[in-house]
Amino acid sequence: MKEEKQCLECGEHLKGRADKKFCDDQCRSNYNNKANSDTTAEMRNVNNILRKNRRILSTIVSPDGKGKISKAKLTDKGFNFKYHTHTHTTLKGSTYKLCYDYGYLPIENDFIMVVKWDAGFKQ
């Protein structure tokens, strides 16, 4: 006799396709939300920090795409130096840390140079 399959979320008996796993969209959604909730929360927290960093950097850049601020003022605004999306090392050997499309580079006297990174920016 054929074994009846049950919904992975609620346990209801399934009718229909042989490869069916859930009785309806609500059960499928609930099951997947529970399965992904721990990683989703961590990713959401990190992405919130990255978006905040980007927003802060965007307020520093002037219309020419560059700006300068002290490290202390950047920290006071809530910038978190532990988080960035990627890095870029220039031909001169300077390593920019980027938060999406804004880059920053520590320079002399505890200042930070901030740049709007776009396809035309070459350092």
Secondary structure, DSSP 8 states (H G I E B T S, - for coil): -----B-TTT--B--S-TT---SSHHHHHHHHHHHHHHHHHHHHHHHHHHHHHHHHHHHH--TTSEEEEEHHHHHHTT--TT--SEEEE-TTS-EEEEETTEEEEEEGGGEEEEEE--TT---
